[in-house]
């Protein structure tokens, strides 16, 4: 097992965390995923070394690796956050 730690931008709330967890857990090599809101870090346990794929996935959701933020990523993160909140409420 490999544990991947990626520090990201734009994690604001539980909706963000829900969107990140949902997307990352869909990846075929992922065993577990944790999101630390305070540290803005995504930790994933995988069977394969797929760090770059995760960075690309997180960026597509609006949560780029630290130091690579943009207005577009911020806008994407607001959409992902809203979707995450909706999904969290539906599953409650």
Secondary structure, 3 states (H helix, E strand, C coil): CEEEEEEECCCCCHHHHHHHHHHHHCCCCEEEEEEECCCCEEEEEECCCCHHHHHHHHHHHCCCECCCCCHHHHHHHHHHHHHHHHHHHHCC
